[in-house]
Amino acid sequence: MPRQLSGDVRGFVNRTGELEVLSSRLPSTGQDADGPFEAAIHVVVGTARVGKTALALRWAHRVHDHFPDGQLYVDLQGYGPGLPAAPEQVLERFLRAFGVSAGSIPPDTDSRAALYRSFLARKRVLILLDNAATAAQVRPLLPGSADCAVVITSRDRLSGLVARDGAQRLTVRTLDPAEAVELLE
């Protein structure tokens, strides 16, 4: 059972409204009265160094008990000096975390994504995709299960995930002066 979250954030201040928004779509078990639940997908956006990753990690540590089947984490390196992480590499890493041997992992991205979704079916897993560059980088990493939750951080608005995949966008703004002073203290 993978437990890949980085350590919780020290010196975290405020952001209570944002934490509540993330918690508002925690997956339910099974179906509601209107039919199947959609997977909870959050896109946390904002400028560089505003605290997107800190917010996502703080929330993930608060709710990890809701996801007894594991927590997956990856830095997609969307805005770093090197190349962004390729979805097929991330899928291999996630499948290995679930105990799939290297020889059993399919060679192509679509087959890897299908196997990954099969492993996530009927499991309650939190998936934190940090520092995403594009919707195309993220889409193969989305579960097909409504029991999972996904938090994606990015400097880009990833509008395609909102429009096509039902993601909820949460914009993280800079701290107001009083909150910034509190953080420094």
Protein Blocks (a to p, Z undefined) as FASTA:
>chain_A
ZZfbccddehiaejllmmmmmmmmgccehjafkbccddddddddddehilpmmmmmmmmm
mmmmmmmnbccdddehlmcfbdcddfklmmmmmmmmnopafklpcfbfklmmmmmmmmmg
opacddddehifbfklmmmmpcfbfkbccddddfbfolmmmmmnopacdddddddfklmm
mmmZZ
